[in-house]
Amino acid sequence: MHEALIISQVVLWIVVVALSATVLALARQVGVLHEIIAPMGALTIDKGPKVGDAAPVFELTDLNGGPVTLGGPSAGGFSVMLMFVSPTCPVCRKLLPIVKSIAQSEAGWLRVVFTSDGEAGEQRDFVNRYRLHSFPMVLSGELGMTYRVSKLPYAVLIGEDGRVRAKGLVNTREHLESIIQAKQMGVASIQDYLKAQHAPAAANGEQGGKHHG
């Protein structure tokens, strides 16, 4: 009877140890999976003015005839998020409520300017339909060509110092927020930040492997 009790306790401990090892293995796999699917932020296309460059200065007028200056130091100390959109872009339309929400929450330091090209009447319908009256909308094909924008929606964040601070394709809220985060963290993009974080770990792994050999 006593021996049976001891055996059952030993078996129980073996089961507990096996379960603990399984949980640790699963936790490790979850961590690896998180790194694999971690949000990479807005996809930066290496074209046009680079992050850190002075933004080209444009003196434009919006659909209502008001002056809009893009580039150069901001007199009011505001950064400008330049949103390249199109009335025919479904992702752009889906993103508009998110852009308006971010503009409101970051109003203390950020201004949003929409830009597109095409017929002014079509753009006015776009502004009216999605209630963008509180934002400047400028029509400029030259602006898109200067920033080499080939896909939409695309965002360029110009800092209060007039320099490009972040840019990239923005299909989701996470992409838009990554543009802001990149500016606040002083990095070109979230991708660059993650690469910089992973580089020391990879280097240490290589050194460890060489030392082991």
MODELLER restraints for C-alpha pairs under 7 A, 6 or more apart:
rsr = mdl.restraints
at = mdl.atoms
rsr.add(forms.Gaussian(group=physical.xy_distance, feature=features.Distance(at['CA:40:A'], at['CA:190:A']), mean=6.13, stdev=0.5))
rsr.add(forms.Gaussian(group=physical.xy_distance, feature=features.Distance(at['CA:40:A'], at['CA:191:A']), mean=5.51, stdev=0.5))
rsr.add(forms.Gaussian(group=physical.xy_distance, feature=features.Distance(at['CA:41:A'], at['CA:174:A']), mean=6.47, stdev=0.5))
rsr.add(forms.Gaussian(group=physical.xy_distance, feature=features.Distance(at['CA:41:A'], at['CA:175:A']), mean=4.76, stdev=0.5))
rsr.add(forms.Gaussian(group=physical.xy_distance, feature=features.Distance(at['CA:41:A'], at['CA:178:A']), mean=5.04, stdev=0.5))
rsr.add(forms.Gaussian(group=physical.xy_distance, feature=features.Distance(at['CA:41:A'], at['CA:190:A']), mean=5.56, stdev=0.5))
rsr.add(forms.Gaussian(group=physical.xy_distance, feature=features.Distance(at['CA:41:A'], at['CA:191:A']), mean=6.66, stdev=0.5))
rsr.add(forms.Gaussian(group=physical.xy_distance, feature=features.Distance(at['CA:42:A'], at['CA:168:A']), mean=5.05, stdev=0.5))
rsr.add(forms.Gaussian(group=physical.xy_distance, feature=features.Distance(at['CA:42:A'], at['CA:169:A']), mean=5.33, stdev=0.5))
rsr.add(forms.Gaussian(group=physical.xy_distance, feature=features.Distance(at['CA:42:A'], at['CA:170:A']), mean=5.45, stdev=0.5))
rsr.add(forms.Gaussian(group=physical.xy_distance, feature=features.Distance(at['CA:42:A'], at['CA:175:A']), mean=4.41, stdev=0.5))
rsr.add(forms.Gaussian(group=physical.xy_distance, feature=features.Distance(at['CA:42:A'], at['CA:176:A']), mean=6.89, stdev=0.5))
rsr.add(forms.Gaussian(group=physical.xy_distance, feature=features.Distance(at['CA:42:A'], at['CA:178:A']), mean=6.26, stdev=0.5))
rsr.add(forms.Gaussian(group=physical.xy_distance, feature=features.Distance(at['CA:42:A'], at['CA:179:A']), mean=6.63, stdev=0.5))
rsr.add(forms.Gaussian(group=physical.xy_distance, feature=features.Distance(at['CA:43:A'], at['CA:168:A']), mean=5.01, stdev=0.5))
rsr.add(forms.Gaussian(group=physical.xy_distance, feature=features.Distance(at['CA:43:A'], at['CA:169:A']), mean=5.24, stdev=0.5))
rsr.add(forms.Gaussian(group=physical.xy_distance, feature=features.Distance(at['CA:44:A'], at['CA:167:A']), mean=6.12, stdev=0.5))
rsr.add(forms.Gaussian(group=physical.xy_distance, feature=features.Distance(at['CA:44:A'], at['CA:168:A']), mean=4.23, stdev=0.5))
rsr.add(forms.Gaussian(group=physical.xy_distance, feature=features.Distance(at['CA:44:A'], at['CA:169:A']), mean=6.56, stdev=0.5))
rsr.add(forms.Gaussian(group=physical.xy_distance, feature=features.Distance(at['CA:45:A'], at['CA:168:A']), mean=6.37, stdev=0.5))
rsr.add(forms.Gaussian(group=physical.xy_distance, feature=features.Distance(at['CA:47:A'], at['CA:148:A']), mean=5.86, stdev=0.5))
rsr.add(forms.Gaussian(group=physical.xy_distance, feature=features.Distance(at['CA:48:A'], at['CA:146:A']), mean=6.19, stdev=0.5))
rsr.add(forms.Gaussian(group=physical.xy_distance, feature=features.Distance(at['CA:48:A'], at['CA:147:A']), mean=4.44, stdev=0.5))
rsr.add(forms.Gaussian(group=physical.xy_distance, feature=features.Distance(at['CA:48:A'], at['CA:148:A']), mean=5.08, stdev=0.5))
rsr.add(forms.Gaussian(group=physical.xy_distance, feature=features.Distance(at['CA:49:A'], at['CA:55:A']), mean=6.88, stdev=0.5))
rsr.add(forms.Gaussian(group=physical.xy_distance, feature=features.Distance(at['CA:49:A'], at['CA:147:A']), mean=6.20, stdev=0.5))
rsr.add(forms.Gaussian(group=physical.xy_distance, feature=features.Distance(at['CA:50:A'], at['CA:164:A']), mean=6.88, stdev=0.5))
rsr.add(forms.Gaussian(group=physical.xy_distance, feature=features.Distance(at['CA:51:A'], at['CA:164:A']), mean=4.94, stdev=0.5))
rsr.add(forms.Gaussian(group=physical.xy_distance, feature=features.Distance(at['CA:51:A'], at['CA:165:A']), mean=5.26, stdev=0.5))
rsr.add(forms.Gaussian(group=physical.xy_distance, feature=features.Distance(at['CA:51:A'], at['CA:166:A']), mean=5.84, stdev=0.5))
rsr.add(forms.Gaussian(group=physical.xy_distance, feature=features.Distance(at['CA:51:A'], at['CA:188:A']), mean=5.76, stdev=0.5))
rsr.add(forms.Gaussian(group=physical.xy_distance, feature=features.Distance(at['CA:52:A'], at['CA:163:A']), mean=5.76, stdev=0.5))
rsr.add(forms.Gaussian(group=physical.xy_distance, feature=features.Distance(at['CA:52:A'], at['CA:164:A']), mean=5.37, stdev=0.5))
rsr.add(forms.Gaussian(group=physical.xy_distance, feature=features.Distance(at['CA:52:A'], at['CA:165:A']), mean=5.94, stdev=0.5))
rsr.add(forms.Gaussian(group=physical.xy_distance, feature=features.Distance(at['CA:53:A'], at['CA:163:A']), mean=5.49, stdev=0.5))
rsr.add(forms.Gaussian(group=physical.xy_distance, feature=features.Distance(at['CA:53:A'], at['CA:164:A']), mean=5.73, stdev=0.5))
rsr.add(forms.Gaussian(group=physical.xy_distance, feature=features.Distance(at['CA:54:A'], at['CA:162:A']), mean=5.93, stdev=0.5))
rsr.add(forms.Gaussian(group=physical.xy_distance, feature=features.Distance(at['CA:54:A'], at['CA:163:A']), mean=4.17, stdev=0.5))
rsr.add(forms.Gaussian(group=physical.xy_distance, feature=features.Distance(at['CA:54:A'], at['CA:164:A']), mean=6.17, stdev=0.5))
rsr.add(forms.Gaussian(group=physical.xy_distance, feature=features.Distance(at['CA:55:A'], at['CA:71:A']), mean=4.94, stdev=0.5))
rsr.add(forms.Gaussian(group=physical.xy_distance, feature=features.Distance(at['CA:55:A'], at['CA:72:A']), mean=6.87, stdev=0.5))
rsr.add(forms.Gaussian(group=physical.xy_distance, feature=features.Distance(at['CA:55:A'], at['CA:158:A']), mean=6.89, stdev=0.5))
rsr.add(forms.Gaussian(group=physical.xy_distance, feature=features.Distance(at['CA:55:A'], at['CA:162:A']), mean=5.83, stdev=0.5))
rsr.add(forms.Gaussian(group=physical.xy_distance, feature=features.Distance(at['CA:55:A'], at['CA:163:A']), mean=5.04, stdev=0.5))
rsr.add(forms.Gaussian(group=physical.xy_distance, feature=features.Distance(at['CA:55:A'], at['CA:164:A']), mean=5.51, stdev=0.5))
rsr.add(forms.Gaussian(group=physical.xy_distance, feature=features.Distance(at['CA:56:A'], at['CA:71:A']), mean=5.55, stdev=0.5))
rsr.add(forms.Gaussian(group=physical.xy_distance, feature=features.Distance(at['CA:57:A'], at['CA:70:A']), mean=5.49, stdev=0.5))
rsr.add(forms.Gaussian(group=physical.xy_distance, feature=features.Distance(at['CA:57:A'], at['CA:71:A']), mean=4.31, stdev=0.5))
rsr.add(forms.Gaussian(group=physical.xy_distance, feature=features.Distance(at['CA:57:A'], at['CA:72:A']), mean=6.09, stdev=0.5))
rsr.add(forms.Gaussian(group=physical.xy_distance, feature=features.Distance(at['CA:58:A'], at['CA:69:A']), mean=5.74, stdev=0.5))
rsr.add(forms.Gaussian(group=physical.xy_distance, feature=features.Distance(at['CA:58:A'], at['CA:70:A']), mean=5.09, stdev=0.5))
rsr.add(forms.Gaussian(group=physical.xy_distance, feature=features.Distance(at['CA:58:A'], at['CA:71:A']), mean=6.51, stdev=0.5))
rsr.add(forms.Gaussian(group=physical.xy_distance, feature=features.Distance(at['CA:59:A'], at['CA:68:A']), mean=6.06, stdev=0.5))
rsr.add(forms.Gaussian(group=physical.xy_distance, feature=features.Distance(at['CA:59:A'], at['CA:69:A']), mean=4.78, stdev=0.5))
rsr.add(forms.Gaussian(group=physical.xy_distance, feature=features.Distance(at['CA:59:A'], at['CA:70:A']), mean=6.65, stdev=0.5))
rsr.add(forms.Gaussian(group=physical.xy_distance, feature=features.Distance(at['CA:60:A'], at['CA:67:A']), mean=5.87, stdev=0.5))
rsr.add(forms.Gaussian(group=physical.xy_distance, feature=features.Distance(at['CA:60:A'], at['CA:68:A']), mean=5.03, stdev=0.5))
rsr.add(forms.Gaussian(group=physical.xy_distance, feature=features.Distance(at['CA:60:A'], at['CA:69:A']), mean=6.17, stdev=0.5))
rsr.add(forms.Gaussian(group=physical.xy_distance, feature=features.Distance(at['CA:61:A'], at['CA:67:A']), mean=4.48, stdev=0.5))
rsr.add(forms.Gaussian(group=physical.xy_distance, feature=features.Distance(at['CA:61:A'], at['CA:68:A']), mean=5.36, stdev=0.5))
rsr.add(forms.Gaussian(group=physical.xy_distance, feature=features.Distance(at['CA:61:A'], at['CA:138:A']), mean=6.28, stdev=0.5))
rsr.add(forms.Gaussian(group=physical.xy_distance, feature=features.Distance(at['CA:62:A'], at['CA:68:A']), mean=6.55, stdev=0.5))
rsr.add(forms.Gaussian(group=physical.xy_distance, feature=features.Distance(at['CA:62:A'], at['CA:136:A']), mean=5.68, stdev=0.5))
rsr.add(forms.Gaussian(group=physical.xy_distance, feature=features.Distance(at['CA:62:A'], at['CA:137:A']), mean=5.14, stdev=0.5))
rsr.add(forms.Gaussian(group=physical.xy_distance, feature=features.Distance(at['CA:62:A'], at['CA:138:A']), mean=4.39, stdev=0.5))
rsr.add(forms.Gaussian(group=physical.xy_distance, feature=features.Distance(at['CA:63:A'], at['CA:137:A']), mean=5.90, stdev=0.5))
rsr.add(forms.Gaussian(group=physical.xy_distance, feature=features.Distance(at['CA:63:A'], at['CA:138:A']), mean=6.12, stdev=0.5))
rsr.add(forms.Gaussian(group=physical.xy_distance, feature=features.Distance(at['CA:71:A'], at['CA:162:A']), mean=4.97, stdev=0.5))
rsr.add(forms.Gaussian(group=physical.xy_distance, feature=features.Distance(at['CA:72:A'], at['CA:161:A']), mean=6.68, stdev=0.5))
rsr.add(forms.Gaussian(group=physical.xy_distance, feature=features.Distance(at['CA:72:A'], at['CA:162:A']), mean=4.14, stdev=0.5))
rsr.add(forms.Gaussian(group=physical.xy_distance, feature=features.Distance(at['CA:73:A'], at['CA:160:A']), mean=5.61, stdev=0.5))
rsr.add(forms.Gaussian(group=physical.xy_distance, feature=features.Distance(at['CA:73:A'], at['CA:161:A']), mean=4.39, stdev=0.5))
rsr.add(forms.Gaussian(group=physical.xy_distance, feature=features.Distance(at['CA:73:A'], at['CA:162:A']), mean=4.42, stdev=0.5))
rsr.add(forms.Gaussian(group=physical.xy_distance, feature=features.Distance(at['CA:74:A'], at['CA:160:A']), mean=5.03, stdev=0.5))
rsr.add(forms.Gaussian(group=physical.xy_distance, feature=features.Distance(at['CA:74:A'], at['CA:161:A']), mean=6.42, stdev=0.5))
rsr.add(forms.Gaussian(group=physical.xy_distance, feature=features.Distance(at['CA:74:A'], at['CA:162:A']), mean=6.69, stdev=0.5))
rsr.add(forms.Gaussian(group=physical.xy_distance, feature=features.Distance(at['CA:77:A'], at['CA:160:A']), mean=5.19, stdev=0.5))
rsr.add(forms.Gaussian(group=physical.xy_distance, feature=features.Distance(at['CA:78:A'], at['CA:109:A']), mean=4.96, stdev=0.5))
rsr.add(forms.Gaussian(group=physical.xy_distance, feature=features.Distance(at['CA:78:A'], at['CA:110:A']), mean=5.46, stdev=0.5))
rsr.add(forms.Gaussian(group=physical.xy_distance, feature=features.Distance(at['CA:78:A'], at['CA:111:A']), mean=6.61, stdev=0.5))
rsr.add(forms.Gaussian(group=physical.xy_distance, feature=features.Distance(at['CA:78:A'], at['CA:160:A']), mean=5.11, stdev=0.5))
rsr.add(forms.Gaussian(group=physical.xy_distance, feature=features.Distance(at['CA:79:A'], at['CA:109:A']), mean=6.14, stdev=0.5))
rsr.add(forms.Gaussian(group=physical.xy_distance, feature=features.Distance(at['CA:79:A'], at['CA:110:A']), mean=4.89, stdev=0.5))
rsr.add(forms.Gaussian(group=physical.xy_distance, feature=features.Distance(at['CA:79:A'], at['CA:111:A']), mean=6.18, stdev=0.5))
rsr.add(forms.Gaussian(group=physical.xy_distance, feature=features.Distance(at['CA:79:A'], at['CA:158:A']), mean=5.64, stdev=0.5))
rsr.add(forms.Gaussian(group=physical.xy_distance, feature=features.Distance(at['CA:79:A'], at['CA:159:A']), mean=4.46, stdev=0.5))
rsr.add(forms.Gaussian(group=physical.xy_distance, feature=features.Distance(at['CA:79:A'], at['CA:160:A']), mean=4.58, stdev=0.5))
rsr.add(forms.Gaussian(group=physical.xy_distance, feature=features.Distance(at['CA:80:A'], at['CA:110:A']), mean=5.74, stdev=0.5))
rsr.add(forms.Gaussian(group=physical.xy_distance, feature=features.Distance(at['CA:80:A'], at['CA:111:A']), mean=4.79, stdev=0.5))
rsr.add(forms.Gaussian(group=physical.xy_distance, feature=features.Distance(at['CA:80:A'], at['CA:112:A']), mean=5.68, stdev=0.5))
rsr.add(forms.Gaussian(group=physical.xy_distance, feature=features.Distance(at['CA:80:A'], at['CA:113:A']), mean=6.96, stdev=0.5))
rsr.add(forms.Gaussian(group=physical.xy_distance, feature=features.Distance(at['CA:80:A'], at['CA:157:A']), mean=5.76, stdev=0.5))
rsr.add(forms.Gaussian(group=physical.xy_distance, feature=features.Distance(at['CA:80:A'], at['CA:158:A']), mean=5.12, stdev=0.5))
rsr.add(forms.Gaussian(group=physical.xy_distance, feature=features.Distance(at['CA:80:A'], at['CA:159:A']), mean=6.53, stdev=0.5))
rsr.add(forms.Gaussian(group=physical.xy_distance, feature=features.Distance(at['CA:81:A'], at['CA:111:A']), mean=6.17, stdev=0.5))
rsr.add(forms.Gaussian(group=physical.xy_distance, feature=features.Distance(at['CA:81:A'], at['CA:112:A']), mean=4.78, stdev=0.5))
rsr.add(forms.Gaussian(group=physical.xy_distance, feature=features.Distance(at['CA:81:A'], at['CA:113:A']), mean=6.21, stdev=0.5))
rsr.add(forms.Gaussian(group=physical.xy_distance, feature=features.Distance(at['CA:81:A'], at['CA:155:A']), mean=6.57, stdev=0.5))
rsr.add(forms.Gaussian(group=physical.xy_distance, feature=features.Distance(at['CA:81:A'], at['CA:156:A']), mean=5.69, stdev=0.5))
rsr.add(forms.Gaussian(group=physical.xy_distance, feature=features.Distance(at['CA:81:A'], at['CA:157:A']), mean=4.42, stdev=0.5))
rsr.add(forms.Gaussian(group=physical.xy_distance, feature=features.Distance(at['CA:81:A'], at['CA:158:A']), mean=6.27, stdev=0.5))
rsr.add(forms.Gaussian(group=physical.xy_distance, feature=features.Distance(at['CA:82:A'], at['CA:112:A']), mean=6.08, stdev=0.5))
rsr.add(forms.Gaussian(group=physical.xy_distance, feature=features.Distance(at['CA:82:A'], at['CA:113:A']), mean=5.02, stdev=0.5))
rsr.add(forms.Gaussian(group=physical.xy_distance, feature=features.Distance(at['CA:82:A'], at['CA:114:A']), mean=5.97, stdev=0.5))
rsr.add(forms.Gaussian(group=physical.xy_distance, feature=features.Distance(at['CA:82:A'], at['CA:155:A']), mean=5.54, stdev=0.5))
rsr.add(forms.Gaussian(group=physical.xy_distance, feature=features.Distance(at['CA:82:A'], at['CA:156:A']), mean=5.04, stdev=0.5))
rsr.add(forms.Gaussian(group=physical.xy_distance, feature=features.Distance(at['CA:82:A'], at['CA:157:A']), mean=6.20, stdev=0.5))
rsr.add(forms.Gaussian(group=physical.xy_distance, feature=features.Distance(at['CA:83:A'], at['CA:113:A']), mean=6.09, stdev=0.5))
rsr.add(forms.Gaussian(group=physical.xy_distance, feature=features.Distance(at['CA:83:A'], at['CA:114:A']), mean=4.73, stdev=0.5))
rsr.add(forms.Gaussian(group=physical.xy_distance, feature=features.Distance(at['CA:83:A'], at['CA:115:A']), mean=6.02, stdev=0.5))
rsr.add(forms.Gaussian(group=physical.xy_distance, feature=features.Distance(at['CA:83:A'], at['CA:154:A']), mean=5.98, stdev=0.5))
rsr.add(forms.Gaussian(group=physical.xy_distance, feature=features.Distance(at['CA:83:A'], at['CA:155:A']), mean=4.71, stdev=0.5))
rsr.add(forms.Gaussian(group=physical.xy_distance, feature=features.Distance(at['CA:83:A'], at['CA:156:A']), mean=6.72, stdev=0.5))
rsr.add(forms.Gaussian(group=physical.xy_distance, feature=features.Distance(at['CA:84:A'], at['CA:114:A']), mean=6.11, stdev=0.5))
rsr.add(forms.Gaussian(group=physical.xy_distance, feature=features.Distance(at['CA:84:A'], at['CA:115:A']), mean=5.04, stdev=0.5))
rsr.add(forms.Gaussian(group=physical.xy_distance, feature=features.Distance(at['CA:84:A'], at['CA:116:A']), mean=5.92, stdev=0.5))
rsr.add(forms.Gaussian(group=physical.xy_distance, feature=features.Distance(at['CA:84:A'], at['CA:152:A']), mean=6.54, stdev=0.5))
rsr.add(forms.Gaussian(group=physical.xy_distance, feature=features.Distance(at['CA:84:A'], at['CA:153:A']), mean=5.65, stdev=0.5))
rsr.add(forms.Gaussian(group=physical.xy_distance, feature=features.Distance(at['CA:84:A'], at['CA:154:A']), mean=5.08, stdev=0.5))
rsr.add(forms.Gaussian(group=physical.xy_distance, feature=features.Distance(at['CA:84:A'], at['CA:155:A']), mean=6.16, stdev=0.5))
rsr.add(forms.Gaussian(group=physical.xy_distance, feature=features.Distance(at['CA:85:A'], at['CA:92:A']), mean=5.81, stdev=0.5))
rsr.add(forms.Gaussian(group=physical.xy_distance, feature=features.Distance(at['CA:85:A'], at['CA:114:A']), mean=6.92, stdev=0.5))
rsr.add(forms.Gaussian(group=physical.xy_distance, feature=features.Distance(at['CA:85:A'], at['CA:115:A']), mean=6.28, stdev=0.5))
rsr.add(forms.Gaussian(group=physical.xy_distance, feature=features.Distance(at['CA:85:A'], at['CA:116:A']), mean=5.59, stdev=0.5))
rsr.add(forms.Gaussian(group=physical.xy_distance, feature=features.Distance(at['CA:85:A'], at['CA:152:A']), mean=6.03, stdev=0.5))
rsr.add(forms.Gaussian(group=physical.xy_distance, feature=features.Distance(at['CA:85:A'], at['CA:153:A']), mean=5.24, stdev=0.5))
rsr.add(forms.Gaussian(group=physical.xy_distance, feature=features.Distance(at['CA:86:A'], at['CA:92:A']), mean=6.75, stdev=0.5))
rsr.add(forms.Gaussian(group=physical.xy_distance, feature=features.Distance(at['CA:86:A'], at['CA:116:A']), mean=5.81, stdev=0.5))
rsr.add(forms.Gaussian(group=physical.xy_distance, feature=features.Distance(at['CA:87:A'], at['CA:123:A']), mean=6.89, stdev=0.5))
rsr.add(forms.Gaussian(group=physical.xy_distance, feature=features.Distance(at['CA:87:A'], at['CA:126:A']), mean=5.86, stdev=0.5))
rsr.add(forms.Gaussian(group=physical.xy_distance, feature=features.Distance(at['CA:91:A'], at['CA:153:A']), mean=6.95, stdev=0.5))
rsr.add(forms.Gaussian(group=physical.xy_distance, feature=features.Distance(at['CA:91:A'], at['CA:171:A']), mean=6.51, stdev=0.5))
rsr.add(forms.Gaussian(group=physical.xy_distance, feature=features.Distance(at['CA:92:A'], at['CA:153:A']), mean=5.46, stdev=0.5))
rsr.add(forms.Gaussian(group=physical.xy_distance, feature=features.Distance(at['CA:95:A'], at['CA:172:A']), mean=6.79, stdev=0.5))
rsr.add(forms.Gaussian(group=physical.xy_distance, feature=features.Distance(at['CA:98:A'], at['CA:173:A']), mean=6.31, stdev=0.5))
rsr.add(forms.Gaussian(group=physical.xy_distance, feature=features.Distance(at['CA:103:A'], at['CA:110:A']), mean=6.76, stdev=0.5))
rsr.add(forms.Gaussian(group=physical.xy_distance, feature=features.Distance(at['CA:103:A'], at['CA:111:A']), mean=6.72, stdev=0.5))
rsr.add(forms.Gaussian(group=physical.xy_distance, feature=features.Distance(at['CA:103:A'], at['CA:112:A']), mean=6.44, stdev=0.5))
rsr.add(forms.Gaussian(group=physical.xy_distance, feature=features.Distance(at['CA:112:A'], at['CA:135:A']), mean=6.53, stdev=0.5))
rsr.add(forms.Gaussian(group=physical.xy_distance, feature=features.Distance(at['CA:113:A'], at['CA:135:A']), mean=6.01, stdev=0.5))
rsr.add(forms.Gaussian(group=physical.xy_distance, feature=features.Distance(at['CA:113:A'], at['CA:136:A']), mean=5.22, stdev=0.5))
rsr.add(forms.Gaussian(group=physical.xy_distance, feature=features.Distance(at['CA:113:A'], at['CA:137:A']), mean=6.20, stdev=0.5))
rsr.add(forms.Gaussian(group=physical.xy_distance, feature=features.Distance(at['CA:114:A'], at['CA:135:A']), mean=6.98, stdev=0.5))
rsr.add(forms.Gaussian(group=physical.xy_distance, feature=features.Distance(at['CA:114:A'], at['CA:136:A']), mean=6.15, stdev=0.5))
rsr.add(forms.Gaussian(group=physical.xy_distance, feature=features.Distance(at['CA:114:A'], at['CA:137:A']), mean=4.72, stdev=0.5))
rsr.add(forms.Gaussian(group=physical.xy_distance, feature=features.Distance(at['CA:114:A'], at['CA:138:A']), mean=6.40, stdev=0.5))
rsr.add(forms.Gaussian(group=physical.xy_distance, feature=features.Distance(at['CA:115:A'], at['CA:137:A']), mean=5.43, stdev=0.5))
rsr.add(forms.Gaussian(group=physical.xy_distance, feature=features.Distance(at['CA:115:A'], at['CA:138:A']), mean=4.79, stdev=0.5))
rsr.add(forms.Gaussian(group=physical.xy_distance, feature=features.Distance(at['CA:115:A'], at['CA:139:A']), mean=5.72, stdev=0.5))
rsr.add(forms.Gaussian(group=physical.xy_distance, feature=features.Distance(at['CA:115:A'], at['CA:140:A']), mean=6.93, stdev=0.5))
rsr.add(forms.Gaussian(group=physical.xy_distance, feature=features.Distance(at['CA:116:A'], at['CA:138:A']), mean=6.52, stdev=0.5))
rsr.add(forms.Gaussian(group=physical.xy_distance, feature=features.Distance(at['CA:116:A'], at['CA:139:A']), mean=5.06, stdev=0.5))
rsr.add(forms.Gaussian(group=physical.xy_distance, feature=features.Distance(at['CA:116:A'], at['CA:140:A']), mean=6.31, stdev=0.5))
rsr.add(forms.Gaussian(group=physical.xy_distance, feature=features.Distance(at['CA:117:A'], at['CA:139:A']), mean=4.79, stdev=0.5))
rsr.add(forms.Gaussian(group=physical.xy_distance, feature=features.Distance(at['CA:117:A'], at['CA:140:A']), mean=5.46, stdev=0.5))
rsr.add(forms.Gaussian(group=physical.xy_distance, feature=features.Distance(at['CA:117:A'], at['CA:141:A']), mean=5.52, stdev=0.5))
rsr.add(forms.Gaussian(group=physical.xy_distance, feature=features.Distance(at['CA:127:A'], at['CA:133:A']), mean=6.32, stdev=0.5))
rsr.add(forms.Gaussian(group=physical.xy_distance, feature=features.Distance(at['CA:152:A'], at['CA:169:A']), mean=6.70, stdev=0.5))
rsr.add(forms.Gaussian(group=physical.xy_distance, feature=features.Distance(at['CA:153:A'], at['CA:169:A']), mean=6.00, stdev=0.5))
rsr.add(forms.Gaussian(group=physical.xy_distance, feature=features.Distance(at['CA:153:A'], at['CA:170:A']), mean=5.72, stdev=0.5))
rsr.add(forms.Gaussian(group=physical.xy_distance, feature=features.Distance(at['CA:153:A'], at['CA:171:A']), mean=6.64, stdev=0.5))
rsr.add(forms.Gaussian(group=physical.xy_distance, feature=features.Distance(at['CA:154:A'], at['CA:168:A']), mean=5.73, stdev=0.5))
rsr.add(forms.Gaussian(group=physical.xy_distance, feature=features.Distance(at['CA:154:A'], at['CA:169:A']), mean=4.48, stdev=0.5))
rsr.add(forms.Gaussian(group=physical.xy_distance, feature=features.Distance(at['CA:154:A'], at['CA:170:A']), mean=5.60, stdev=0.5))
rsr.add(forms.Gaussian(group=physical.xy_distance, feature=features.Distance(at['CA:155:A'], at['CA:167:A']), mean=5.43, stdev=0.5))
rsr.add(forms.Gaussian(group=physical.xy_distance, feature=features.Distance(at['CA:155:A'], at['CA:168:A']), mean=5.64, stdev=0.5))
rsr.add(forms.Gaussian(group=physical.xy_distance, feature=features.Distance(at['CA:155:A'], at['CA:169:A']), mean=6.41, stdev=0.5))
rsr.add(forms.Gaussian(group=physical.xy_distance, feature=features.Distance(at['CA:155:A'], at['CA:170:A']), mean=6.54, stdev=0.5))
rsr.add(forms.Gaussian(group=physical.xy_distance, feature=features.Distance(at['CA:156:A'], at['CA:166:A']), mean=6.00, stdev=0.5))
rsr.add(forms.Gaussian(group=physical.xy_distance, feature=features.Distance(at['CA:156:A'], at['CA:167:A']), mean=4.26, stdev=0.5))
rsr.add(forms.Gaussian(group=physical.xy_distance, feature=features.Distance(at['CA:156:A'], at['CA:168:A']), mean=6.75, stdev=0.5))
rsr.add(forms.Gaussian(group=physical.xy_distance, feature=features.Distance(at['CA:157:A'], at['CA:164:A']), mean=6.00, stdev=0.5))
rsr.add(forms.Gaussian(group=physical.xy_distance, feature=features.Distance(at['CA:157:A'], at['CA:165:A']), mean=5.56, stdev=0.5))
rsr.add(forms.Gaussian(group=physical.xy_distance, feature=features.Distance(at['CA:157:A'], at['CA:166:A']), mean=5.15, stdev=0.5))
rsr.add(forms.Gaussian(group=physical.xy_distance, feature=features.Distance(at['CA:157:A'], at['CA:167:A']), mean=5.98, stdev=0.5))
rsr.add(forms.Gaussian(group=physical.xy_distance, feature=features.Distance(at['CA:158:A'], at['CA:164:A']), mean=4.55, stdev=0.5))
rsr.add(forms.Gaussian(group=physical.xy_distance, feature=features.Distance(at['CA:158:A'], at['CA:165:A']), mean=5.61, stdev=0.5))
rsr.add(forms.Gaussian(group=physical.xy_distance, feature=features.Distance(at['CA:159:A'], at['CA:165:A']), mean=5.82, stdev=0.5))
rsr.add(forms.Gaussian(group=physical.xy_distance, feature=features.Distance(at['CA:165:A'], at['CA:183:A']), mean=5.38, stdev=0.5))
rsr.add(forms.Gaussian(group=physical.xy_distance, feature=features.Distance(at['CA:165:A'], at['CA:188:A']), mean=6.74, stdev=0.5))
rsr.add(forms.Gaussian(group=physical.xy_distance, feature=features.Distance(at['CA:166:A'], at['CA:179:A']), mean=5.60, stdev=0.5))
rsr.add(forms.Gaussian(group=physical.xy_distance, feature=features.Distance(at['CA:166:A'], at['CA:182:A']), mean=6.30, stdev=0.5))
rsr.add(forms.Gaussian(group=physical.xy_distance, feature=features.Distance(at['CA:166:A'], at['CA:183:A']), mean=5.98, stdev=0.5))
rsr.add(forms.Gaussian(group=physical.xy_distance, feature=features.Distance(at['CA:166:A'], at['CA:188:A']), mean=5.77, stdev=0.5))
rsr.add(forms.Gaussian(group=physical.xy_distance, feature=features.Distance(at['CA:166:A'], at['CA:189:A']), mean=6.39, stdev=0.5))
rsr.add(forms.Gaussian(group=physical.xy_distance, feature=features.Distance(at['CA:167:A'], at['CA:179:A']), mean=6.37, stdev=0.5))
rsr.add(forms.Gaussian(group=physical.xy_distance, feature=features.Distance(at['CA:170:A'], at['CA:176:A']), mean=5.69, stdev=0.5))
rsr.add(forms.Gaussian(group=physical.xy_distance, feature=features.Distance(at['CA:178:A'], at['CA:190:A']), mean=6.41, stdev=0.5))
rsr.add(forms.Gaussian(group=physical.xy_distance, feature=features.Distance(at['CA:182:A'], at['CA:188:A']), mean=6.17, stdev=0.5))
rsr.add(forms.Gaussian(group=physical.xy_distance, feature=features.Distance(at['CA:182:A'], at['CA:189:A']), mean=5.22, stdev=0.5))
rsr.add(forms.Gaussian(group=physical.xy_distance, feature=features.Distance(at['CA:182:A'], at['CA:190:A']), mean=5.89, stdev=0.5))
rsr.add(forms.Gaussian(group=physical.xy_distance, feature=features.Distance(at['CA:187:A'], at['CA:193:A']), mean=6.51, stdev=0.5))
